[in-house]
Amino acid sequence: MLPHPAVFHFPWEIHLMKDGASVRTSGRLTSYKPQESKAILSTQQSSIWYHVTVQTTFVEPFQPILGAHYLVLGEIEKVEGVSGVVLCARALNCVDGVDLALMQQAIQEQRYFFEERKPELNMLEPLSPSNV
């Protein structure tokens, strides 16, 4: 069975995710330490800044552009001694120039669409021996 696809989460939602969860998120690259294979993505919501630590081991080498907007696909890792979580990147793409307000609106609409369809999708699931 295939794992569930990575769902888009805003940077202010990342700390709520379970260890090993597949996640998509985005933010501005504010720091990159190649010797540690770590990057920091930052996003502002209202007046609060949120930062996500990204492990870049699997996407190197890449040409970082500080201040550019990046989209990340990866898995959540809980690291001892570090507050918050680390996102282990599997894909890291520069998406500078994307209309961020429109992207947020599209994500919210997609979430609404999937929430509406949940009861319909549950009815389509085949019966397993435990459900009979």
N, C-alpha and C positions, 0 to 999 in steps of 0.2 A: 504494500500500500504506500502511496506517495505521501510525503508530509504536506501539511496545509501550506498554501502559498503565504508569503510574507505580507502582512497587512500593514498599510501605512499608519504610522503613529507619529504624532507631533513630538518634538523634543521634550516638551513638558509632560508627556505621558510615558516616556521611556523608563523612568525609575519604577513604574508600577508593573513592569513586565517580569515574567518568570525567567529563571535561568534556562537558557537553551532556546528561547522563543525566537522565531524568525521575524525580523522587523525591517520595515523600510522607513527611513526618515530623511530629513534634509536640514541644512543649516549652512551658515557662512564659515568657511575655513579661517579660523582666527589664530591657530597655532599648528605647527608641524615639526616634530622632532624625528628626523630620519634615523638617528642612531638608536632610538627607542621604538621605532615603528609606531608612533602614536600621533594622532591628530586630534584637534579639538574643534568641534562644530558648535557655533553659537547662533541662537535665535532669540528674538525679542517678542514677547507677547505682552501687550499692554505696556507696563513700565518695568517688567521683570525680564532679566536675561537668563536664558537657560543654556547650559553647556553639556555637550555629549562627548565623552571620550571615545575615540575610534581607534581600534587596533588595526593597523594597515599592513600587517605582515603578508597577507595573501593577495594584496593588490599592488604590491611594489614590483618594479619601480614605476612611479608615476610622477608627473610634473606638477607639483602643488602650486596653486595660484592663491596666495593669501588674499582674503577678502571676497573670493569668488564663492558662489553658491554651489553646494554639492548635494547629490542624492546618493544615499548609502543603502545597500541591501546587505544584511548580515544577521548574526545571532547574538543574543544577549549573553553576557558572561558576568557572573557575580564574582568579584575579586576581593579576597580578604585584605583588610587594611586600607581599602579604598572606599570612600563614601560614594554611593551611587553604583552605577553599572558601567561596564565597558561593552561597546558594540564591536564585535569582531567582523570586520568588513569582508564580504565576498565580492562585492561590486561597488565601485566608487566612481561616480560620473559627475563631471562639471556640467552644471545646468544653468550657468550664468545667463541672465537675460530672460529667464522665465518670470511671468507675472505671478508673484507670490500670493497676492490676494486671490487671484483667480484659481490658483492651484489649491489653496485652502478651501475655497468654496467647492471645488470639484470633489475634494476628499470628503467633505461633509455631505455632499449630495450622494456620493457613492455609499457612504455609511448608512444614510437614510434608506437608500434603495435596498441594500442587503438586509437591513432590519425589517423592512416591509415584507421581504420575501422569506424570512426565516420560517414562519409557520408553513408556508407552501413547500419549502425544501424539506422540512421534517416529514411531511406526508409522503414525499416521493422516495424516502429511504427504504430500501428493502428490509423485510423482516429477518431478523437474525434469530437463531435458536433461543437466545435469552429473552427475546421479545414475544415469543409465541406462548 
